[in-house]
Amino acid sequence: MKKLLGIVVLGLLCCNLTLAKTIQLDQGVKIKIPNDYEYLQFNQYEFMRGNLEGMEISKSEIDEIIDQMQLYLGMNGTETSTIIGQRGYKKSYGDFTNHLLSGNDPESWSGFRKFSQKCGNKKTEKSMMKCMIDFFKMDPIIQIDVANGTNEDLKELALALEEANIGDAEDFESFNETTEKVKNTFNDMYQNEIEIKIAKVKNKLWGIEILGEDIMMGFTAKRIGYMFFQNEHVFVIQGFCMSKKTCKNIKDLNDKILEPYLSMKLINEKTSEINDDSELVKKIKDINDLYKSGVLTKEEFEKAKKKLLD
């Protein structure tokens, strides 16, 4: 049980337990924290390494996985991962994580007795995992990562999606037909399967859709998310769900979190398409609504308005 507890929290090196409606991430990416949800933040590099170590993957394999992530996604080791969970998630998960990060033994955590009473009598690893997920309110979980580096291949892909968003949409159907599911078997403890395709998010913005499954200790989680580009830097949001109820709503949850980002992208990319005064008035009203809702700061509102008027 101590081992399983460790897997859940490994790698959380700098938790930030704060509440917010709209928060800003690296590269100016803005996201919304929905009602009844809260978030934790931590060093992405250490989080990934710690979790892979917890799944008993060899050091050489971990180094290779991290090197590939940095090479293909433009990560440079300075990134912050943001994890969003249901209200109560940071009190249980966050408190326990801070307890471990202080060098304490899991069994001396104030909530360990309660956890042990609820989950300690489970007969299988799968039933233990399910109990832990319920106890720590980890269904669903949303993970967000923004790269602080980039490369020429990513810049080229970012340009193709940007051109598609302003009206020069390519036929992405042929690309999607050639994509295949990628299966990874790290060991008997952890496997995953991922498929990507280019799609329009909420019929508004082209991005890369991510679909897959993660299997850990016999327990299956669905993975649903998107990859976008912010100033040629990769921006990834991935939702993980474990039950039919949460999986049914996971795409809507992703969309709610993305509202500020999608709104800003659409403002920036549609400004040049204004054809008459009535459309200009509508656009100004749209950004005014974003300002009133707190998505835009006063400075951002004034800049967006000036851009429209110019």
C-alpha positions in Angstrom: 0.0 0.0 0.0 2.9 2.4 0.8 4.3 1.7 -2.7 1.0 2.4 -4.4 0.6 5.6 -2.4 4.1 6.7 -3.5 3.2 6.1 -7.2 0.3 8.5 -6.9 2.4 11.4 -5.6 5.9 10.9 -6.9 7.6 13.9 -8.5 5.5 16.7 -7.1 8.3 19.0 -6.2 6.7 22.4 -6.0 3.0 22.3 -5.4 1.1 25.5 -5.6 -2.2 25.2 -3.9 -4.2 28.2 -5.1 -7.7 29.0 -6.2 -8.5 31.0 -9.3 -11.1 31.4 -12.1 -8.6 32.2 -14.8 -4.9 31.6 -14.5 -2.0 32.4 -16.9 0.6 29.8 -17.7 4.0 29.9 -19.5 4.0 31.6 -23.0 1.0 33.7 -22.0 -1.5 30.8 -22.2 -4.6 31.5 -20.2 -6.9 28.8 -18.9 -10.1 28.7 -16.8 -10.5 26.7 -13.6 -14.1 25.6 -13.7 -16.4 25.8 -10.7 -15.9 23.0 -8.2 -12.4 22.3 -9.5 -8.9 23.4 -8.3 -5.3 23.0 -9.4 -1.8 22.0 -8.4 1.4 23.0 -10.1 4.8 21.3 -10.1 8.1 20.9 -12.0 7.2 18.9 -15.1 10.6 17.2 -15.5 10.7 16.0 -12.0 7.1 14.9 -12.1 7.6 12.8 -15.1 10.8 11.3 -13.9 9.4 10.5 -10.5 6.3 8.8 -11.9 8.3 6.7 -14.3 10.6 5.6 -11.4 7.5 4.8 -9.4 6.4 2.4 -12.2 9.8 0.6 -11.9 11.0 1.7 -15.4 14.8 1.6 -15.7 16.9 4.7 -15.5 18.1 4.3 -19.1 14.5 4.0 -20.4 13.4 7.0 -18.4 16.3 9.1 -19.8 15.3 8.0 -23.3 11.7 8.9 -22.8 12.5 12.3 -21.4 15.1 13.0 -24.2 12.4 12.1 -26.8 9.9 14.4 -25.2 12.3 17.3 -25.2 13.4 16.6 -28.8 9.9 16.2 -30.3 7.9 18.6 -28.2 10.4 21.3 -27.6 10.6 20.9 -23.8 13.8 22.2 -22.2 13.4 21.2 -18.6 12.0 24.5 -17.3 8.4 23.6 -17.8 5.6 23.6 -15.2 2.8 21.1 -15.3 -0.6 22.1 -14.1 -3.0 19.4 -12.8 -6.7 20.2 -12.3 -8.9 18.0 -10.2 -12.3 18.2 -8.4 -12.7 20.3 -5.3 -11.2 18.5 -2.3 -8.5 17.1 -4.5 -5.8 19.5 -3.3 -6.7 19.0 0.3 -6.2 15.2 0.2 -3.7 14.8 -2.6 -2.0 18.1 -2.0 -1.6 17.7 1.8 -0.3 14.2 1.4 2.2 15.3 -1.2 3.5 18.2 0.9 3.8 15.7 3.8 6.0 13.5 1.7 8.0 16.3 0.2 8.9 17.4 3.7 10.7 14.0 4.1 8.0 12.4 6.2 7.0 8.7 6.1 3.5 8.1 4.5 2.3 6.4 7.6 2.8 9.6 9.7 0.5 11.6 7.4 -2.6 12.8 9.4 -4.9 11.3 6.8 -3.2 7.9 6.5 -5.4 6.2 9.1 -8.5 7.2 7.3 -7.1 6.1 4.0 -6.0 2.8 5.5 -9.4 2.1 6.9 -11.0 2.8 3.5 -8.5 1.1 1.2 -6.2 -1.0 3.3 -8.3 -4.2 3.0 -8.4 -4.3 -0.8 -7.4 -7.7 -2.1 -6.0 -6.8 -5.5 -3.8 -4.0 -7.0 -6.7 -3.0 -9.3 -9.2 -2.6 -6.4 -6.6 -0.7 -4.4 -6.0 1.7 -7.4 -9.7 2.3 -7.7 -10.0 3.0 -4.0 -7.1 5.4 -4.1 -8.5 7.3 -7.1 -11.8 7.7 -5.2 -10.1 8.7 -2.0 -7.8 11.3 -3.6 -10.6 12.6 -5.9 -8.5 11.8 -9.0 -11.3 11.1 -11.5 -11.1 13.1 -13.7 -7.7 14.6 -13.8 -6.6 17.3 -16.4 -2.9 17.7 -17.1 -1.6 20.8 -18.9 1.9 21.4 -20.2 3.4 24.3 -22.1 6.8 24.0 -23.7 9.3 26.8 -23.2 11.4 25.6 -26.2 10.6 24.8 -29.8 12.3 23.5 -33.0 12.0 23.9 -36.7 9.6 21.0 -37.2 7.3 22.4 -34.6 7.5 25.9 -36.2 6.5 24.4 -39.5 3.5 22.5 -38.0 2.5 25.6 -36.1 2.5 27.7 -39.3 0.3 25.1 -41.1 -2.3 25.2 -38.4 -2.2 29.0 -38.2 -2.8 29.2 -42.0 -5.7 26.8 -41.7 -7.2 28.9 -38.9 -7.2 32.1 -41.0 -8.9 30.4 -44.0 -6.3 28.6 -45.9 -7.3 25.2 -44.5 -5.5 22.3 -46.0 -7.1 18.9 -46.5 -6.0 17.2 -43.4 -8.0 14.1 -44.2 -5.1 12.4 -45.9 -2.9 13.0 -42.9 -5.4 11.5 -40.5 -5.8 8.4 -42.7 -2.1 7.7 -42.4 -1.9 8.0 -38.6 -1.8 4.8 -36.5 -2.2 4.0 -32.8 1.1 3.9 -31.0 1.3 1.3 -28.3 3.9 1.5 -25.6 4.6 -1.3 -23.1 7.0 -0.1 -20.4 6.6 -3.1 -18.2 3.9 -5.4 -16.7 2.9 -2.5 -14.5 2.2 0.2 -17.1 1.2 0.3 -20.8 -0.5 3.0 -22.9 -1.9 3.5 -26.4 -2.1 6.9 -28.1 -3.6 8.1 -31.4 -3.4 11.6 -32.8 -5.3 13.4 -35.6 -5.8 16.9 -36.8 -9.3 18.2 -35.9 -11.3 21.4 -35.3 -11.9 22.1 -31.6 -15.5 23.2 -31.0 -15.7 23.8 -34.8 -13.5 26.9 -34.2 -9.8 26.2 -34.1 -7.6 23.6 -35.7 -5.5 21.6 -33.4 -4.2 18.1 -32.8 -6.6 15.8 -31.0 -5.1 13.2 -28.7 -7.0 9.9 -27.9 -5.7 7.0 -25.9 -5.8 4.7 -23.0 -3.4 4.2 -20.0 -3.3 0.9 -18.2 -1.6 0.8 -14.8 -1.8 -2.2 -12.5 -4.8 -3.5 -14.5 -6.7 -0.3 -14.1 -7.6 1.6 -17.3 -7.9 5.4 -17.8 -9.0 7.0 -21.0 -6.9 9.9 -22.3 -8.6 12.7 -24.3 -7.0 16.0 -25.1 -5.5 18.5 -27.6 -2.2 20.0 -28.7 -2.1 23.6 -29.9 0.7 26.1 -30.5 1.2 29.3 -28.6 3.9 31.5 -30.3 5.3 28.3 -31.9 5.5 26.6 -28.5 3.6 23.4 -27.9 0.6 23.7 -25.5 -0.9 20.3 -24.5 -4.1 19.6 -22.5 -4.9 16.0 -21.6 -7.9 14.8 -19.7 -7.7 11.4 -17.9 -11.0 9.7 -16.8 -11.7 6.4 -15.2 -15.5 6.0 -15.0 -18.3 6.2 -17.6 -19.7 9.3 -15.9 -16.5 11.3 -16.0 -15.5 10.0 -19.4 -18.8 11.1 -20.8 -18.1 14.7 -19.8 -14.3 14.9 -20.2 -14.4 16.7 -23.6 -16.8 19.3 -22.2 -14.5 19.8 -19.2 -11.5 20.3 -21.5 -13.5 22.8 -23.5 -14.4 24.8 -20.4 -10.8 25.0 -19.3 -9.7 26.1 -22.8 -12.3 28.9 -23.1 -9.9 31.8 -22.4 -7.2 30.4 -24.7 -9.6 29.7 -27.6 -11.2 33.1 -27.2 -7.9 35.0 -27.4 -6.7 32.9 -30.3 -9.9 33.6 -32.2 -9.7 37.3 -31.5 -6.1 37.4 -32.8 -6.7 35.4 -35.9 -10.1 36.9 -36.9 -9.2 40.6 -36.5 -8.0 40.8 -40.1 -11.3 39.4 -41.4 -13.5 42.4 -40.4 -15.4 43.6 -43.5 -17.8 46.3 -42.2 -18.7 48.5 -39.2 -21.3 46.1 -37.9 -18.8 43.3 -37.7 -16.3 45.7 -36.0 -18.9 46.6 -33.4 -19.6 42.9 -32.8 -15.9 42.1 -32.3 -15.5 45.0 -29.9 -18.5 43.7 -27.9 -17.0 40.2 -27.8 -13.7 41.4 -26.3 -15.6 43.7 -23.9 -17.5 40.6 -22.7 -14.2 38.8 -22.2 -12.9 41.7 -20.2 -16.0 41.9 -18.0 -15.8 38.1 -17.4 -12.2 38.4 -16.2 -10.7 36.5 -19.1 -8.9 39.6 -20.3 -7.0 42.1 -18.1 -7.7 45.8 -18.7 -4.3 46.1 -20.6 -5.1 43.1 -22.8 -8.6 44.5 -23.5 -7.2 47.9 -24.6 -4.6 46.2 -26.8 -7.2 44.0 -28.5 -9.5 47.0 -29.0 -6.7 49.1 -30.4 -5.8 46.3 -32.8 -9.4 46.1 -34.0 -9.7 49.8 -34.5 -6.4 50.1 -36.3 
